[in-house]
């Protein structure tokens, strides 16, 4: 059974967001494509359908996340450990992608949902099935690790202006 035209249009509009999230989580374009396809199929095959009063974007991101973690657990991807690495002084997209891979999956998904997808902490926490405080902590830890791996003192979206809330404010540069 095909979805109604309005749902189909909404799903099509969300494909770039889903693919970006899947690509950042998997680190591989082919796996990301497969994950997005399976996400859409799972959403359409859900018994009882999708929740009518809930955000389709959040539902699809939640399904994608669940599929990613199920794949990770069953495929024994954990044979290799990602080790932090020194990077050039100016980050480029390849460095950012490699640095994201150096985060724990919890830190990476928290940062991607909040900074990448622009979700609020409460919404991202619902997708990750955790508390907003825990998600905030994971995102903060991820930002710190990214800043260290990328050799950044401040960078919009990664390191808040003035440093992190747990640090003493830095004096303005002279």
C-alpha positions as CSV (number, residue, x, y, z in Angstrom):
1,X,0.0,0.0,0.0
2,X,1.5,3.4,-1.0
3,X,1.4,6.3,1.4
4,X,-1.0,9.2,0.9
5,X,0.4,12.0,-1.3
6,X,0.9,14.4,1.6
7,X,2.9,11.9,3.6
8,X,4.9,11.0,0.5
9,X,5.8,14.6,-0.1
10,X,6.8,15.1,3.6
11,X,9.0,12.0,3.6
12,X,10.6,13.1,0.3
13,X,11.4,16.5,1.8
14,X,13.0,14.9,4.8
15,X,15.3,12.6,2.8
16,X,18.3,15.0,2.7
17,X,18.2,15.4,6.5
18,X,17.9,11.7,7.0
19,X,20.7,11.0,4.6
20,X,23.0,13.6,6.3
21,X,22.3,12.1,9.7
22,X,22.8,8.5,8.4
23,X,26.0,9.5,6.6
24,X,27.5,11.1,9.7
25,X,26.5,8.1,11.8
26,X,27.8,5.4,9.5
27,X,30.7,7.3,7.8
28,X,29.9,5.6,4.5
29,X,27.6,6.9,1.8
30,X,26.4,3.4,0.7
31,X,25.5,2.3,4.2
32,X,23.8,5.7,4.7
33,X,21.7,5.1,1.6
34,X,20.7,1.7,2.8
35,X,19.9,2.9,6.3
36,X,17.6,5.7,4.9
37,X,15.9,3.3,2.6
38,X,15.3,0.8,5.5
39,X,14.1,3.7,7.7
40,X,11.4,4.7,5.1
41,X,10.3,1.1,4.6
42,X,10.1,0.5,8.3
43,X,8.1,3.7,8.8
44,X,5.7,2.6,6.1
45,X,5.4,-1.0,7.4
46,X,4.8,0.0,11.0
47,X,1.8,-1.8,12.4
48,X,-0.8,0.9,13.0
49,X,1.2,3.4,10.9
50,X,3.0,6.5,12.1
51,X,1.8,8.6,15.0
52,X,-0.5,11.2,13.6
53,X,0.1,14.0,16.1
54,X,3.9,13.5,16.3
55,X,6.6,15.1,14.2
56,X,7.4,12.9,11.2
57,X,10.9,14.1,11.3
58,X,11.4,13.0,14.8
59,X,9.7,9.6,14.2
60,X,12.0,9.0,11.1
61,X,15.1,10.1,13.0
62,X,14.2,7.7,15.8
63,X,13.6,4.8,13.5
64,X,16.9,5.5,11.7
65,X,18.8,5.7,15.0
66,X,17.3,2.4,16.2
67,X,18.2,0.7,12.9
68,X,21.8,2.0,13.1
69,X,22.3,0.7,16.6
70,X,20.7,-2.6,15.8
71,X,23.1,-2.9,12.8
72,X,26.0,-2.0,14.9
73,X,25.3,-4.5,17.6
74,X,24.6,-7.4,15.2
75,X,27.4,-6.8,12.6
76,X,30.2,-6.7,15.2
77,X,31.5,-3.4,13.8
78,X,33.3,-2.9,17.1
79,X,36.3,-5.0,16.1
80,X,38.3,-1.8,15.5
81,X,38.6,1.0,17.9
82,X,38.7,4.6,16.6
83,X,41.7,6.4,18.2
84,X,41.9,10.2,18.4
85,X,44.4,11.6,15.9
86,X,46.2,14.9,15.4
87,X,44.7,17.2,12.8
88,X,45.7,20.2,10.8
89,X,45.1,23.6,12.3
90,X,42.2,24.5,10.0
91,X,39.4,22.0,9.9
92,X,38.0,20.8,6.6
93,X,35.0,18.6,6.0
94,X,37.2,15.4,5.9
95,X,38.8,16.4,9.2
96,X,35.3,17.0,10.7
97,X,34.0,13.7,9.4
98,X,37.1,11.9,10.8
99,X,36.8,13.7,14.2
100,X,33.1,12.8,14.4
101,X,34.1,9.1,13.9
102,X,36.4,9.5,16.9
103,X,33.5,10.3,19.2
104,X,31.4,7.7,21.0
105,X,28.2,6.9,19.2
106,X,26.2,8.6,22.0
107,X,28.3,11.8,21.7
108,X,28.1,11.8,17.9
109,X,24.3,11.2,17.7
110,X,23.7,13.9,20.4
111,X,25.8,16.5,18.5
112,X,24.3,15.5,15.2
113,X,20.7,15.8,16.4
114,X,21.3,19.1,18.2
115,X,23.9,20.9,16.1
116,X,23.3,19.1,12.8
117,X,19.6,18.7,12.7
118,X,18.8,21.8,14.9
119,X,16.6,19.9,17.3
120,X,16.2,21.1,20.9
121,X,17.6,19.0,23.7
122,X,14.2,17.8,24.8
123,X,13.3,16.6,21.3
124,X,16.7,15.0,20.7
125,X,16.5,13.3,24.1
126,X,13.1,11.7,23.1
127,X,14.7,10.3,20.0
128,X,17.6,8.9,21.9
129,X,15.3,7.7,24.7
130,X,17.3,9.5,27.4
131,X,16.9,12.5,29.6
132,X,17.5,16.0,28.3
133,X,20.3,16.5,30.9
134,X,22.0,13.3,29.8
135,X,21.8,14.4,26.1
136,X,23.1,17.8,27.0
137,X,26.0,16.2,28.8
138,X,26.8,13.9,25.9
139,X,26.7,16.8,23.4
140,X,28.9,18.9,25.7
141,X,31.4,16.1,26.0
142,X,31.3,15.6,22.2
143,X,31.9,19.3,21.6
144,X,34.9,19.2,23.9
145,X,36.4,16.2,22.2
146,X,35.8,17.7,18.8
147,X,37.5,20.9,19.8
148,X,40.5,19.0,21.1
149,X,40.8,16.7,18.0
150,X,40.3,19.7,15.6
151,X,42.7,21.9,17.6
152,X,40.0,24.6,18.0
153,X,39.8,27.3,20.6
154,X,36.4,28.5,19.4
155,X,34.2,27.5,16.5
156,X,30.5,28.3,16.0
157,X,28.4,25.3,16.7
158,X,31.2,23.4,18.4
159,X,32.7,25.6,21.1
160,X,30.3,28.2,22.5
161,X,31.6,31.8,22.6
162,X,33.3,32.2,26.0
163,X,34.0,28.5,26.4
164,X,31.9,25.9,28.1
165,X,29.6,26.5,31.0
166,X,31.9,24.5,33.4
167,X,34.9,26.7,32.5
168,X,35.8,30.0,33.9
169,X,35.1,32.8,31.3
170,X,38.2,33.6,29.2
171,X,39.3,37.2,29.1
172,X,38.8,38.9,25.7
173,X,41.7,38.6,23.3
174,X,43.8,41.7,23.2
